[in-house]
């Protein structure tokens, strides 16, 4: 029985770094790298013989593909990293029904379904890492669906993690602030966009894996994210939202 790690959103940024780091674990035989782009998955496979590319679109039947693979291979799942996600900055009213449906499937339904499916193949010492965001600490106007979906994932992670203590399976929710990846736009109308508290992908992934290994239910990389977590607890939500809108208004 192969001891595996499964990483969604594996072909770039945080997901790719998770794949690379987990390939170094001596107790992992295979890293199932999940993504939609065959070329990117094939390129990723060249980095290690442990990597097993899995083509699956989590907005369109991808979880069924993975559940069928579990049933066929019957792996011992040691690590599940729910990293795949989508974001949208703009007015909520301008999102279509299909946008909303895809958003919920990728950011909320898929992580929940994969957690439930993976638990059948997990034993003591297994770990789940769900990549949420510091946006889960507050409602974010003009980033409403993203912050709401990440709050869902944060609360789900902590609640399920509590339930799984008896099985000695750890669930860690990872909540970075801005992360330095290629997904972030760098300019708007010729003006450089500033991202306060930005952290590197390496820092997010290294801290997440260490915190998970230590059995922590939360991983908050960087001083700014840690400060913001506390600030959002003690400051009225209406004020935090006003400050957020003031900071991003020029980029809308």
N, C-alpha and C positions, 0 to 999 in steps of 0.2 A: 504494500500500500504506500503510494507516494505521499510524502509530506509536502504540502504545497502552501504557497501564498498566492492570493488573488488580489490584483490591483486594477481598479477601474480607472478610466481616463488616463491610461498608461503611456500615451505617446508623446507627452510633452510636459514641461514644467514640473509641478510637484509630483505628479504620477510617475513620470519617467525617472525622477530621482529616487522615489521609493523603490521602483523596480531595480535600479542599479545597486542600491544599498542592500536590499534584501537578498540579492543574488550572492552576497558575501557571507550570508548566514550558513553555518555548517549544518544546521538542523533543518534546512529547507532543501528539498530535492528539485522542486520545480517552482517557477514563478509564472503564474498565468497572467499574462498582460492583456487586458481587455481594452479594445478600442474599435473604432469604425473604419479607420483608414488602413487598408492592407499594406500599402507601401511603407507607411511609418512603422507599422508593426514588424514588417520584415527587416527594416533597418535596425529596429530595436533588438531584434533577435540576434543580430550579429554581435551584440555586446557580451552575450553569455550563452553557453549551451544550456543553462538552466531555464532560459526564457521560453515559454510556450505561448505563441500568439493566439489570441481568441478574438475573432471578429464578432462583435455584438453591438447593436444599436439599442441603448437602454431606453430610448424614447419609443422604440418600435419592436417589441418582442424580445429584446436582448436578455431579459431576466429568464425567459423560458429557455433560451439557448444555453444559458449557464446551468440552469436546473437539470436539463437533460444531460449535460456533460457530467454533472455531479453523479447522477444516477448511473451513467455508463462507467465512469472511471472509479467511483467510490473512493475519493481521495481522503487523506487525513488533512483537514484544513487547519493550519497552524496560525495563519494570518489572513485577515480580510481587511483590505484598505478600500473603503468607499470614497474615492476621490473625484469621480466624474461629476461635473456640475456645469450649469449654465448661468449666465448673468445678463441683466438688462438694466441700463440706466436711462430713465426717461419717464414720461407720464404713464401712470397705470392705465388710464383710459385709452391709450393708444395701442395697448397690447390686444391682439386678436384672441379669439377663443382657442385657436390652435396653438398660439404662443403660450397661453396659460396652461393648456393641457400638457404640452411638451415640458414646460418648466416644472410642473408638479411631478411628472413621471420621472424625470431625470434627478431632480434635487430631493424629492421626498419618497415617492413610491419605490423606486429602484433600490435605494439603500436599505429601506425597511424589508423589502422582499428578499434581498440578498442576505441580510442578517438572519432572517428566519430560515432560509434555505441552508445557509452555511452551518448553523448551529447543530443540525442533524449530523454533521460530519466533524464536529469539534469535540475535543476532550479537555481535561484539565490542563491549564497552561496556555490554551489558545488565546489569541488576541484579536480584537476588532478595533480598527481605527477609522473614525468617521471624520472627514474633513469638512468642518463647518467654517465659521468665520467670526471675527470680532463684530461683524454686522449683526450677529445673533444677540448681542447685548442690548440692542435698542431697535425700535422701529426706524427705518430710514426712508423718508419721503424721496421719491424719484429712484429709489432702489428697493421699492416696497416688496416685490415678490422675492427678491433675492434674500433680503434680511428676514422675511417671514419664513422662507424655506429653511434657512440656516438655523433659525430659532427652533423650528420643528426638529431638525436633525440633532441639535444640542440637547433638547429635552428628551427626545427618544433615546439618545445615547446614554444619558445619565440614568434614566429610569430602567432601561434594559440592563445596564451595567449593574445596578443594584440587585435586580432579580437574579443575575447570573453569579453573584458572589458565592453561592452554595456550590456551584459547579467549578469555581475557581477559573472562570473565563473573564478576561478583562475587556472592558469597552472604554476606549479613550476618545474623547471629542477634541478635535484640534481646531483652535480658534485664532488664526493669525489675523493681523490687520492687513495692510497692503503687502503683497508679495511680488518681488521683482521677477516677473515672467514676461514673455513676449505677448501675453494677452492684453497687457495694459497699454492703452494709447499714450503716447509721449507728448503729443501736441494737439491743441485745439485752436483752429483759426490762427495759426502761426504763433500761438503762445504756448510756452512750455508748461506742462501740467505737473504740479507738485503733489507728491504723495508722502504725507507725514508718517514717520514711523515705519517706512518700508523696510522689510527684511528679506534676506536672500532665501532662495529655495532650499539651499543646504541647511540653513539654520532651522527652518520649519520642519524639515524631514528628520534631521538628526535629533532635535528635541522631542519630536513626536514619538520616535522609536524608543528613545530613552525613557520618556514619561510612561509610555505603554509598558515597557519592561518593568518599571517600578510599580506598576499597578495603579497609576493615577487615572482618574476619570476625566480630567481636563488637561490639555496642553496648550498653553498660551505663550507663543514665542515672541520675545522682544519686550523691552521695557514699556514701549508706547502702548502695546496691546494690553499689557498687565495693568498699566495706569488707567487705560480707557475702561477696562472691565470694572475697576473700582469706582471710577468717576460716574459711570452710567448707573451704578447701584445707588449712589448717594445724591445724585442730581435729578431734579424733576424731569420726567421724560419729555415734556413739552419744550423745556429749555434746551435739552440735548438735541432735539429735532431741529429747533430754530438754528442752533449753532452749526449743525450738519448742513442744512440748506444754504446758510450764508457762505459756508466754505466751498460748496460745489456749484453755486448758482452760475458762476461765470463759465462753467464748462458745459452747461446744459444747452 
